[in-house]
Amino acid sequence: MLPITSILPQLHIQLTRGNAIVVAPPGAGKSTELPLSLLRSALFADQKIIMLQPRRIAVRNIAQFLAEQLNEQVGQTIGYRIKGEVKVSANTKLEIVTEGILTRMLQHEPDLPEVALIIFDEFHERSVHADFSLALCLEVQQGLREDLRLLVMSATMDVTALQQILPDARVLESLGRSFPVDLHYRPDTGKTSLADKVTKLVTEVFPKHQKDVLVFLPGIADIKRVAQGLILRFAEQVEIHSLYGDLSSQQQQRALQPSPAGKRKIVLATNIAETSLTIEGIEVVIDSGIEKRAVFHLNRGISQLSLQKISQASATQRAGRAGRLGPGVCYRLWSQEQQQRLSQQSSPEILQSDMASFVLEVAVWGTDIRQLTLLDYPSVAQIQQAQALLQSLGFVDEQLKLTEKGRQAHQIGCHPSMANMLLKSAVKSDAHLSLACAIASLLEHKDPLGLQAGAQFSARLNFLLANKQHVVWQQIHQWHKKFKITLSIWPLEDVSLILSFAFPQWLAKRRQNDRYLLASGSGVKLQADDSLVGAEWLIVANMMITDQQKDDAQIRYAEPLSTNLVMAIFAETIERKDVLSWDKSAERISAVREVRIGKIVLQKDNLAKPSAEQIQQIWRTIIEDRGIAALGFNEACLSLQHKVALAQRLLPQEPLPDMSNSALLSDLDTWLLPFIEQLTTWAQLTKVDFYALLKNQFDWQQWQTIEQLLPAQLMLPSGRHHPLSYGENSEVTLAVRMQELYGLQQHPKVARGLIPITLEILSPAHRPLQTTQDLVGFWQGSYKQVQKEMKGRYPRHFWPDEPASSPATTTTKKKMNLS
């Protein structure tokens, strides 16, 4: 009896009331015994159950296993649907499908009239389709089908977030099988390759055990390298099997089946073997701790399989494969300390994927992304890039509403770029459509020639024509069947044209040697010895990122174009644009008129004189980047800014212009840009009378209010007007020679007597003698000491004993007597 049976009665009751969440580790029976139990019950006797599985291999195997339990063939009570393969009948009650299939079903018939229950198995893998289809199911449940039930199942997922979007769902937890798995940490810090490290460990531990070994590796290349090493080591004594998504179903089945009597096997697998698969005979797991995940690089517009450490949840799943059928052992190629530093869960696909297909699906559904009930939402940048692509293809309009062309593209059921290629090729001829089907199929499969054959795409097409039994032909025939066409003679001379339908943003122009610039703005390169090196124009169909994403992306597939063909294909996208930029070295505005396709410049001519609007625009960018302080305001400007800030505090009800740097920066269009629209250099800008421009912001009454409250100058007993300096901390300062203050019997103040002026009293040589806000106290106190010192240093100047009642002067004693 499987552990899951302990919670099945509770689950049946809960599904009569609402949704459910089941947490059960690998081996509990959630993918097998649970759906069979629901089929046997009367709960859903007259309707279907849909069960989602994230991987095609799991769909086939679970369907086969369940059908065998009923002594039936797949396609009767138990059926499945995956891309290009359907095995269902009128009697099918349980359909196991990949996640994209459910999305299609919901878009076609949102009320799912024959479906009573949808099961989301292995939900912890968090694919975009799983997240999206769950969100759609919730909308259907709330708006169309209150009786529809949802069951979310996972082995390692934290259910807290799930409970927030499924508040009525009861969480039921089952224990797994009790077979223990011994964990051994075997970090290898040597400089050899991962494949060599794994081969060495497998060779060492294989003789220590009696049953079969499952090895987790990140990708096909490592699997092949390890397989070669193990074949040399074990020869025919051991069966070496590979297990990954691109293998045929027959090859995958051979890895899953028991080995012949008396023979052991080693299965080399990607993370495809983490969940929902039972590989007969496995006792030992060897885990590299590395996986390949598709990560979308926004700045380049490409998805790339990147190596990364697995999560703790994945490590648990992998180790569990050793304990499915009995006690087992797991060897981890990392330390126990590193295990603690692994992330708890893998990052959801929706946070690091190309969102073009997702955004198109949302447009077809007719809602806004933020209105969907999702566990995680893609970033604004992801969404905007996807929307821009869909608009450029004509699949959504300026209001991001679905167009008829977009609806046609969605019905094709592939990435929007591929859909555009197929739609536009169909308009030309059936032969072009047939060729487009071959191109789409090649882009979905492993390269049949490999990088050593060079990047030219048409070489792959010629290979297919010479090898009609190649696996890619299965996909080509499926496309032909979908479009109701037959194989035609392919117009290979138009390969570049058809590729341009899919990847117009990847038109590439040579800039030097083997390096090219894409119309999207990214740099790409060919292998130095590629036959395409030297071609002036390429249309790129596939790239991979090298050198840890720092260098130009490596071109994998491309086709050359002539300049005439480029001009013909991209005629509608050629634009003429006046481009103003800032020449940092010359500190001036550079203005050119460019003819270009995207970021590729075809022609560039200097502009004799940019328009005033263009100059204003570039000045706005430069000043916003450098800040107001970079303008170099003089003392008068700074004082005015501080004075206005002080006045605003003293007169909060008075409507005065905001002279702060932040306000001036946000209001450049009003006070500055119209007055510098003829200037083109920074040197010219620094000579502008900024004080006059700032003063222009005041009307007559406002300026009078400011001047009366906080005057710009103060008249002294000497008869002279001296400028007052206003500081950022509300201080008001006057720097003046002492002789001009004689006769002042009260300390000077501004702001209607509220703010005393800070006097910086100077000697005849303008050197500081005293700073005070109490002139009367200075006359009566420390003046005597200053008088004594100054008489000795400046005997020709007037130093009275009673400064408060003596005449002010600006000259010497001799001239005072003459006057």
C-alpha positions in Angstrom: 0.0 0.0 0.0 1.4 3.4 -1.0 1.7 6.1 1.7 -0.7 8.4 -0.2 -3.6 6.1 0.6 -3.7 7.5 4.1 -5.0 10.8 3.0 -7.2 9.8 0.2 -10.5 9.6 2.2 -9.9 13.2 3.4 -9.0 14.3 -0.1 -12.3 12.9 -1.5 -14.3 14.7 1.1 -12.4 18.0 0.5 -12.9 17.8 -3.2 -16.7 17.8 -2.7 -16.3 21.1 -0.9 -13.5 22.9 -2.7 -9.9 22.9 -3.8 -7.1 21.0 -2.3 -3.3 21.1 -1.9 -1.4 17.8 -1.5 2.2 17.7 -0.3 3.8 14.3 -0.7 7.5 13.4 -1.2 8.7 11.2 -4.1 7.4 7.7 -4.0 4.3 8.4 -2.0 2.0 7.6 -5.0 0.6 11.1 -5.7 1.0 10.7 -9.5 -0.3 7.1 -9.7 -2.4 5.8 -6.8 -4.1 9.2 -6.2 -5.6 9.7 -9.7 -6.6 6.0 -9.9 -8.4 6.5 -6.5 -10.3 9.5 -7.9 -11.3 7.5 -11.0 -12.7 4.7 -8.9 -14.8 7.1 -6.8 -18.2 8.4 -7.8 -17.0 12.0 -7.4 -16.2 12.5 -11.1 -18.0 9.6 -12.7 -19.6 11.5 -15.5 -16.8 14.0 -16.2 -13.1 14.1 -17.0 -10.0 14.7 -14.9 -7.1 16.6 -16.4 -3.7 16.0 -14.8 -0.8 18.3 -15.8 2.8 17.0 -15.9 5.7 19.4 -16.7 7.6 16.8 -18.8 6.6 14.7 -21.8 8.5 11.6 -20.7 6.6 11.6 -17.4 3.3 12.0 -19.3 3.9 8.9 -21.4 5.2 6.8 -18.6 2.5 7.7 -16.1 -0.2 7.1 -18.7 1.3 3.7 -19.5 1.6 2.7 -15.9 -2.0 3.7 -15.0 -3.4 2.0 -18.1 -1.6 -1.2 -17.1 -3.2 -1.0 -13.6 -6.6 -1.1 -15.4 -5.5 -3.8 -17.9 -6.1 -1.4 -20.7 -4.2 0.2 -23.5 -3.3 3.9 -23.3 -6.1 5.8 -25.1 -9.0 4.1 -23.4 -9.8 5.2 -19.8 -6.3 6.7 -19.5 -5.1 9.0 -22.3 -2.5 11.7 -22.8 -1.8 14.7 -25.0 1.6 16.2 -25.7 2.8 18.4 -28.5 2.4 16.4 -31.8 1.1 13.3 -30.0 -2.5 12.5 -28.8 -3.8 9.2 -27.4 -7.4 9.7 -26.2 -10.8 8.4 -27.1 -14.4 9.0 -26.3 -14.0 6.7 -23.3 -11.1 8.6 -21.8 -11.7 9.8 -18.2 -8.2 10.8 -17.2 -6.1 12.9 -19.6 -2.5 13.5 -18.7 -1.2 16.5 -20.5 1.7 18.9 -20.6 1.0 22.3 -19.3 0.9 24.2 -22.6 -1.9 21.8 -23.7 -4.1 22.9 -20.8 -3.5 26.6 -21.7 -4.8 25.8 -25.3 -7.8 24.0 -23.9 -8.7 26.9 -21.7 -8.3 29.5 -24.5 -10.5 27.3 -26.8 -13.3 26.5 -24.3 -12.9 28.5 -21.1 -15.7 26.8 -19.3 -14.1 23.3 -19.9 -17.6 21.7 -20.1 -16.5 18.1 -19.7 -13.9 18.6 -17.0 -14.6 18.2 -13.3 -11.1 18.3 -11.8 -7.7 19.6 -12.8 -4.6 18.3 -11.1 -1.4 20.3 -11.2 1.3 17.7 -10.5 4.9 18.5 -9.6 3.9 22.2 -9.3 7.1 23.0 -7.5 8.8 23.1 -10.9 7.0 26.4 -11.5 6.9 26.6 -15.2 5.3 29.6 -16.9 2.5 27.5 -18.3 1.7 26.0 -14.9 1.6 29.4 -13.2 -0.5 30.8 -16.1 -2.9 27.9 -16.4 -3.6 27.9 -12.7 -4.4 31.6 -12.8 -6.8 31.0 -15.7 -8.4 28.1 -13.9 -9.0 30.3 -10.9 -10.7 32.9 -13.2 -12.9 30.1 -14.8 -13.8 28.8 -11.3 -14.8 32.2 -10.1 -16.6 33.4 -13.2 -17.9 30.3 -15.0 -17.6 27.1 -13.1 -18.0 27.1 -9.4 -18.2 23.3 -9.5 -14.7 23.0 -11.1 -12.2 21.6 -8.6 -8.4 22.3 -8.5 -5.9 20.0 -6.9 -2.2 21.3 -6.7 0.4 18.7 -5.8 4.1 19.0 -5.0 6.9 17.2 -3.2 9.0 20.0 -2.0 7.2 23.3 -2.4 6.4 25.8 0.4 2.6 25.9 0.3 2.3 29.3 2.1 2.1 31.3 -1.1 -0.2 28.7 -2.7 -2.6 29.1 0.2 -2.8 32.8 -0.4 -4.2 32.3 -3.9 -6.2 29.2 -3.0 -7.6 30.4 0.4 -10.3 27.7 0.5 -7.9 24.9 -0.2 -7.2 22.4 2.5 -3.6 21.2 2.8 -3.2 17.5 3.0 0.3 16.0 3.7 1.4 12.5 3.1 4.6 10.7 4.2 6.8 9.1 1.6 8.3 5.7 1.5 10.5 5.0 4.5 13.5 3.7 2.6 16.6 5.5 3.9 19.1 7.2 1.7 22.6 7.7 3.0 24.1 11.0 1.9 27.9 11.3 1.2 29.4 14.6 0.4 32.4 14.3 -2.0 33.6 17.8 -3.0 36.2 17.8 -5.8 38.0 21.1 -6.0 40.4 19.9 -8.7 40.8 21.8 -12.0 39.6 18.9 -14.2 36.3 19.2 -16.1 32.9 18.4 -14.5 32.6 15.3 -16.8 36.0 14.0 -15.7 35.1 14.5 -12.0 31.9 12.6 -12.4 33.5 9.9 -14.4 36.1 9.4 -11.7 33.5 9.2 -8.9 31.3 6.8 -10.8 34.3 4.6 -11.5 35.2 4.6 -7.8 31.8 3.9 -6.2 30.2 1.6 -8.8 32.0 -1.6 -7.6 31.0 -0.8 -4.0 27.3 -1.4 -4.7 25.1 -4.2 -6.1 22.4 -2.4 -8.1 22.1 0.4 -10.7 23.4 4.0 -10.7 21.6 7.2 -11.7 23.9 10.1 -12.5 22.6 13.7 -12.7 24.5 15.9 -15.1 23.6 19.4 -16.4 23.4 18.8 -20.1 23.8 16.6 -23.2 27.4 17.5 -23.8 28.4 16.4 -20.3 26.3 13.2 -20.6 28.1 12.3 -23.9 31.6 13.0 -22.4 30.9 10.9 -19.3 29.3 8.1 -21.4 32.5 7.9 -23.5 34.7 7.7 -20.4 32.5 5.0 -18.8 32.3 2.9 -21.9 36.1 2.8 -22.0 36.2 1.9 -18.3 33.5 -0.8 -18.2 33.3 -1.9 -21.9 30.3 -4.3 -22.3 30.1 -5.3 -18.6 27.7 -2.5 -17.8 24.9 -0.9 -19.9 25.3 2.9 -20.2 22.1 4.7 -20.9 21.4 8.4 -21.5 18.1 10.2 -20.5 17.2 13.7 -21.7 14.4 15.4 -23.5 15.7 15.3 -27.1 15.9 11.5 -27.2 13.2 9.5 -28.9 10.6 7.9 -26.7 12.1 4.4 -27.5 15.6 5.6 -26.3 14.1 7.1 -23.1 12.2 3.9 -22.4 15.4 1.8 -22.6 16.8 3.9 -19.8 13.7 3.4 -17.6 13.4 -0.4 -18.0 15.2 -3.0 -15.9 18.5 -4.3 -17.2 18.8 -7.8 -18.5 19.4 -10.4 -15.8 22.9 -10.4 -14.4 23.7 -7.0 -15.9 23.9 -3.6 -14.2 23.2 -0.2 -15.7 24.3 3.4 -15.3 21.8 6.0 -16.4 23.2 9.5 -17.2 20.3 12.0 -17.0 19.5 15.7 -16.9 17.1 17.0 -14.3 14.4 15.3 -16.4 14.8 12.4 -14.0 14.2 14.4 -10.9 10.4 13.8 -10.5 7.5 11.6 -11.6 9.8 8.8 -13.1 10.7 5.5 -11.5 13.8 4.1 -13.0 13.9 0.4 -12.3 16.8 -0.9 -10.3 18.3 2.4 -9.0 20.1 2.1 -5.7 22.8 4.8 -6.1 22.5 8.5 -7.1 25.5 10.5 -8.1 24.6 14.2 -8.2 26.8 16.8 -9.9 24.8 19.5 -8.2 24.7 21.5 -11.5 21.8 22.1 -13.9 21.1 24.0 -17.0 18.3 26.5 -16.8 16.9 28.7 -19.6 17.6 32.3 -18.7 16.3 35.2 -20.9 18.8 38.0 -21.3 16.8 41.2 -21.7 19.7 43.2 -23.1 20.3 40.7 -25.9 16.8 39.4 -26.4 17.8 35.8 -26.3 17.2 32.8 -24.1 20.3 30.9 -23.0 20.8 27.6 -21.2 23.0 28.6 -18.3 24.8 26.5 -15.8 23.9 27.0 -12.2 23.8 25.2 -8.8 20.6 23.3 -8.0 18.4 24.3 -5.1 18.0 22.4 -1.9 14.6 21.2 -3.1 16.1 19.7 -6.2 18.9 18.1 -4.3 16.3 16.4 -2.1 14.3 15.3 -5.1 17.4 13.8 -6.7 18.6 12.0 -3.6 15.1 10.5 -3.3 15.5 8.6 -6.5 17.9 6.3 -4.7 15.2 5.4 -2.2 12.2 4.7 -4.4 12.4 0.9 -4.3 14.7 0.2 -1.3 17.5 1.7 0.8 19.9 3.7 -1.3 22.9 5.9 -1.3 23.5 9.4 -2.8 26.9 10.9 -3.5 26.9 14.7 -3.8 29.8 16.4 -5.6 29.8 19.3 -3.2 30.4 19.9 0.5 27.9 19.8 3.4 28.7 23.5 4.0 27.8 24.3 0.4 24.6 22.4 0.8 23.5 24.9 3.5 24.2 27.8 1.1 22.1 26.5 -1.7 18.8 28.4 -2.3 15.7 26.7 -0.9 13.8 26.6 -4.1 14.7 27.1 -7.8 13.7 30.5 -9.3 10.3 30.4 -11.0 10.5 30.3 -14.8 8.3 33.4 -15.0 11.0 35.6 -13.5 13.7 34.7 -16.0 12.0 33.9 -19.3 11.1 35.5 -22.6 7.5 36.7 -22.0 6.5 37.1 -25.6 4.3 34.0 -25.7 3.0 34.7 -22.3 1.9 38.2 -23.1 0.3 37.0 -26.3 -1.6 34.4 -24.3 -2.8 37.1 -21.9 -3.9 39.3 -24.8 -5.9 36.3 -26.2 -7.5 35.8 -22.8 -8.4 39.5 -22.9 -7.2 40.6 -19.5 -4.3 42.6 -17.9 -1.4 40.7 -16.5 -1.8 42.4 -13.1 -5.4 41.2 -12.9 -4.3 37.5 -13.0 -3.8 35.6 -9.8 -0.1 34.6 -10.1 2.3 33.5 -7.5 5.0 35.7 -9.1 4.8 38.4 -11.7 7.3 39.1 -14.5 9.2 42.3 -14.2 8.1 45.5 -16.0 11.1 45.2 -18.3 10.2 41.7 -19.3 6.6 42.7 -20.1 7.6 45.8 -22.0 10.1 44.0 -24.2 7.5 41.3 -25.0 4.9 44.0 -25.8 7.3 45.8 -28.1 8.0 42.6 -30.0 4.3 41.8 -30.4 3.6 45.3 -31.6 6.4 45.2 -34.1 4.9 42.0 -35.5 1.4 43.4 -35.6 0.0 40.9 -33.1 -1.2 43.7 -30.8 -2.2 47.2 -31.5 -1.0 50.4 -29.8 -3.5 49.8 -26.9 -2.0 46.3 -26.6 -5.3 44.7 -27.8 -5.1 41.5 -29.8 -5.3 42.0 -33.6 -6.6 39.5 -36.1 -3.1 38.7 -37.1 -2.2 38.1 -33.5 -5.2 35.7 -33.2 -3.9 33.8 -36.3 -0.4 33.6 -34.8 -1.8 32.3 -31.5 -3.7 29.5 -33.2 -0.4 28.2 -34.8 0.8 27.4 -31.3 4.5 28.4 -31.2 6.7 31.4 -30.3 5.4 34.6 -31.9 8.6 35.0 -33.9 8.1 31.5 -35.4 4.4 32.2 -36.0 5.2 35.4 -37.9 7.6 33.5 -40.1 5.0 30.8 -40.9 2.2 33.3 -41.6 4.3 35.5 -43.9 5.8 32.5 -45.7 2.3 31.1 -46.3 1.4 34.3 -48.1 4.3 33.8 -50.6 3.7 30.1 -51.6 3.3 26.6 -50.2 6.9 26.0 -51.1 8.0 28.9 -48.9 5.7 27.6 -46.1 7.2 24.1 -46.4 10.6 25.6 -46.1 9.5 27.7 -43.1 8.2 24.5 -41.5 11.6 22.9 -41.9 13.3 26.0 -40.4 11.0 26.0 -37.4 11.6 22.3 -36.8 15.4 22.7 -37.0 15.3 25.6 -34.5 13.5 23.4 -32.0 15.9 20.5 -32.3 19.5 19.8 -31.5 21.9 20.9 -34.3 22.2 18.0 -36.7 25.7 19.1 -37.8 27.2 20.8 -34.8 29.3 23.9 -34.4 32.2 22.5 -36.3 30.1 22.6 -39.5 30.0 26.4 -39.3 27.0 28.7 -38.8 25.3 28.8 -42.2 21.7 27.7 -41.8 21.2 26.4 -45.3 23.8 23.8 -44.7 21.4 22.2 -42.2 18.6 22.3 -44.7 20.7 20.6 -47.3 21.6 17.9 -44.7 17.9 17.3 -44.1 17.3 16.9 -47.8 20.0 14.3 -48.0 18.8 12.5 -44.8 15.0 12.0 -45.0 15.0 9.7 -42.0 16.4 12.2 -39.6 14.3 12.8 -36.5 13.7 16.5 -37.4 11.5 15.2 -40.3 8.9 14.0 -37.8 8.4 17.6 -36.7 8.4 18.9 -40.3 5.6 16.4 -41.2 3.6 17.5 -38.2 3.8 21.1 -39.4 2.9 20.1 -42.9 -0.2 18.3 -41.5 -1.2 21.3 -39.5 -1.1 23.6 -42.5 -2.5 20.9 -44.9 0.4 21.1 -47.3 2.8 18.5 -48.8 6.5 18.6 -49.1 7.6 21.0 -51.8 10.9 21.8 -53.5 12.3 24.3 -51.1 13.3 27.7 -52.5 16.7 27.6 -50.7 17.7 30.9 -52.3 15.0 32.6 -50.0 16.3 31.1 -46.7 17.5 34.5 -45.5 14.2 36.1 -46.5 12.2 33.6 -44.4 14.6 33.9 -41.5 14.1 37.7 -41.6 10.3 37.1 -41.1 11.2 35.5 -37.7 14.2 37.6 -36.6 14.1 41.1 -38.1 15.8 42.4 -34.9 18.7 40.1 -35.6 19.8 41.6 -38.9 23.5 41.9 -38.5 26.1 44.1 -40.2 29.8 43.4 -40.1 31.8 46.0 -38.2 35.2 44.3 -38.1 36.6 40.8 -39.0 34.2 38.3 -37.5 32.2 40.7 -35.4 28.8 42.1 -36.2 26.2 44.6 -34.9 22.6 43.5 -34.6 19.7 45.8 -35.5 18.6 45.3 -31.9 21.9 46.9 -30.8 23.8 43.9 -29.4 27.1 42.6 -30.6 27.6 39.1 -32.0 30.5 37.2 -33.5 31.3 34.2 -35.7 33.9 31.6 -35.1 37.1 33.0 -36.6 37.3 30.3 -39.2 33.6 30.3 -40.2 32.9 30.4 -43.9 30.5 33.3 -43.3 33.3 35.6 -42.0 33.6 38.5 -44.4 29.9 38.6 -45.3 28.7 42.2 -45.1 25.2 41.3 -43.9 23.8 38.3 -42.0 20.4 37.3 -40.7 21.0 35.5 -37.4 18.7 32.7 -36.3 20.3 31.5 -33.1 23.0 32.6 -30.7 24.7 31.4 -27.6 26.4 33.5 -24.9 30.0 32.9 -24.2 32.7 34.3 -21.7 30.2 34.6 -18.9 28.0 36.9 -20.8 30.7 39.6 -21.0 31.6 39.2 -24.7 29.6 39.3 -27.9 27.2 36.4 -28.3 28.4 33.6 -30.5 26.4 33.1 -33.7 25.1 29.5 -34.0 22.9 29.9 -37.1 22.9 32.6 -39.7 22.5 33.2 -43.4 24.2 35.8 -45.6 22.3 38.6 -47.5 23.3 40.9 -50.2 23.0 44.7 -49.6 20.3 44.9 -52.3 18.3 42.2 -50.6 18.6 44.0 -47.2 17.3 47.2 -48.8 14.4 45.3 -50.3 13.5 43.2 -47.3 13.8 46.0 -44.7 12.6 48.9 -46.9 9.7 49.6 -44.6 11.9 49.7 -41.5 14.6 52.0 -42.9 14.3 55.3 -41.0 16.0 58.7 -41.3 16.6 60.3 -38.0 18.4 63.4 -36.7 20.5 62.2 -33.9 22.0 64.6 -31.3 24.6 63.3 -28.9 27.0 64.7 -26.4 30.7 64.6 -27.4 32.3 64.1 -24.0 35.8 64.8 -25.2 34.9 68.1 -26.9 32.2 69.0 -24.4 29.8 69.9 -27.2 26.6 68.8 -28.9 27.2 66.6 -32.0 24.4 66.6 -34.5 24.1 64.1 -37.4 21.4 62.8 -39.7 21.4 59.0 -39.8 19.8 56.5 -42.2 19.5 53.3 -40.3 17.8 50.0 -39.7 17.3 49.7 -36.0 20.7 50.4 -34.4 22.6 49.7 -37.7 23.6 53.0 -39.3 23.6 52.9 -43.1 24.6 56.5 -43.7 25.6 59.4 -41.5 25.9 63.1 -42.4 26.6 66.1 -40.2 23.7 68.5 -39.6 24.6 72.1 -40.4 22.3 73.4 -37.7 20.2 71.3 -35.3 16.7 72.6 -34.5 16.1 74.6 -31.3 13.9 71.7 -30.1 16.7 69.2 -30.7 19.2 71.4 -28.8 16.8 71.8 -25.9 16.3 68.0 -25.8 20.0 67.2 -25.6 20.7 70.0 -23.0 17.9 68.6 -20.9 19.5 65.1 -20.9 23.0 66.5 -20.1 21.8 68.8 -17.3 19.6 66.1 -15.8 22.5 63.8 -15.8 25.1 66.2 -14.3 22.7 68.1 -12.0 22.1 71.8 -11.4 25.3 72.1 -9.3 27.3 71.4 -12.5 26.1 74.7 -14.0 28.4 76.6 -11.6 26.1 79.2 -10.2 27.9 82.2 -8.9 27.6 83.6 -5.4 24.7 85.8 -6.4 22.7 82.8 -7.7 23.4 80.7 -4.7 22.5 83.6 -2.4 19.2 84.0 -4.2 18.4 80.4 -3.9 19.0 80.5 -0.1 17.2 83.7 0.3 14.1 82.3 -1.4 14.2 79.2 0.7 14.4 81.4 3.8 11.5 83.6 2.6 9.4 80.5 2.0 9.9 79.5 5.7 9.1 83.0 6.9 6.1 83.5 4.6 4.7 80.0 4.1 1.4 81.5 2.6 3.2 83.6 0.0 3.3 82.1 -3.5 7.0 82.3 -4.3 8.9 80.3 -7.0 10.8 77.3 -5.8 14.5 77.9 -6.3 15.8 74.5 -5.0 18.0 72.5 -7.2 15.4 69.7 -7.5 12.7 72.2 -8.5 15.0 73.9 -11.0 15.9 70.5 -12.5 12.3 69.5 -12.9 11.4 72.9 -14.4 14.2 73.3 -17.0 11.7 73.8 -19.8 10.5 77.0 -18.2 13.4 78.9 -16.8 16.4 77.7 -18.8 16.0 75.7 -22.0 14.2 78.3 -24.1 17.2 80.7 -23.5 20.0 78.3 -24.4 18.5 76.8 -27.6 21.2 78.3 -29.7 24.2 77.1 -27.6 26.1 74.0 -28.5 29.1 73.9 -26.1 29.5 73.6 -22.4 31.8 76.6 -22.4 29.0 78.7 -23.9 26.6 77.4 -21.3 28.8 78.4 -18.4 28.8 82.1 -19.6 25.0 82.4 -19.3 23.6 85.0 -16.9 21.9 82.5 -14.6 21.0 85.2 -12.1 18.9 87.0 -14.6 17.2 83.8 -15.6 16.4 83.0 -12.0 15.1 86.5 -11.4 12.8 86.1 -14.4 10.8 83.5 -12.4 9.4 86.3 -10.1 6.7 88.7 -11.0 7.0 92.3 -9.8 5.0 91.8 -6.6 6.9 88.7 -5.6 10.3 90.4 -6.2 9.2 93.4 -4.1 8.1 91.1 -1.3 11.5 89.3 -1.3 13.5 92.5 -1.4 11.6 94.2 1.4 11.8 91.1 3.6 15.3 90.0 2.7 17.1 92.8 0.8 20.0 92.1 -1.5 22.0 95.0 -0.1 22.4 97.0 3.1 23.2 100.7 3.2 25.8 101.5 5.9 26.7 104.7 7.7 29.5 105.2 5.2 26.8 105.8 2.5 27.7 102.7 0.6 25.5 99.7 -0.3 27.0 96.4 0.5 25.7 93.0 -0.7 24.2 90.6 1.8 25.0 86.9 1.4 22.3 84.4 2.2 23.5 80.9 3.2 21.8 77.5 3.1 21.3 77.4 6.9 19.3 80.7 7.0 22.3 82.7 8.0 22.7 86.2 6.5 26.2 87.6 6.2 27.8 90.9 5.5 31.6 91.2 5.0 32.7 94.8 5.5 35.7 96.9 6.7 35.3 98.1 10.3 35.5 101.8 9.5 32.2 101.7 7.5 30.4 100.4 10.6 31.3 103.4 12.8 28.2 105.2 14.0 26.0 102.1 14.1 24.5 102.0 17.6 22.2 98.9 16.9 23.1 95.6 15.3 21.6 95.4 11.8 18.8 92.9 11.1 16.6 91.7 8.2 13.3 89.9 8.0 11.5 92.7 9.8 14.0 92.5 12.7 13.8 88.8 13.1 17.2 87.7 11.8 20.4 89.4 12.9 23.0 89.8 10.2 26.3 88.0 10.8 28.9 90.7 10.5 32.4 89.7 9.2 34.4 92.7 10.3 37.4 93.3 8.1 40.7 95.2 8.5 41.7 98.0 6.0 43.4 95.1 4.1 40.2 93.1 4.0 41.5 90.6 6.5 39.0 89.2 9.0 39.1 90.7 12.5 35.9 89.6 14.1 32.6 87.8 13.4 29.6 88.9 15.5 25.9 89.1 15.7 26.1 91.6 18.5 27.8 94.8 17.2 26.9 96.8 20.3 28.6 94.3 22.5 31.6 94.3 20.3 32.0 98.1 20.5 31.7 97.9 24.3 34.0 94.9 24.7 36.6 93.4 22.5 36.8 96.4 20.2 39.4 98.0 22.6 41.8 95.1 22.0 41.3 95.3 18.3 41.7 99.1 18.3 45.1 98.8 20.1 46.4 96.2 17.6 45.0 98.1 14.5 46.5 101.5 15.5 50.0 99.9 15.5 49.4 98.1 12.2 47.4 100.8 10.3 48.4 104.2 11.9 47.0 106.2 9.0 43.5 104.9 9.5 40.9 106.2 11.9 40.5 104.2 15.2 38.2 106.2 17.5 37.7 105.5 21.1 33.9 105.8 20.8 33.1 103.9 17.5 29.4 103.8 18.0 29.2 107.7 17.9 32.0 108.4 15.5 31.6 109.1 11.8 32.0 106.2 9.4 34.6 106.5 6.7 36.1 104.7 3.7 39.4 106.6 3.7 42.5 107.6 5.8 42.7 110.2 8.6 44.5 112.6 6.4 41.9 112.6 3.8 39.2 112.9 6.4 40.9 116.0 7.8 41.1 117.6 4.3 37.5 117.0 3.7 
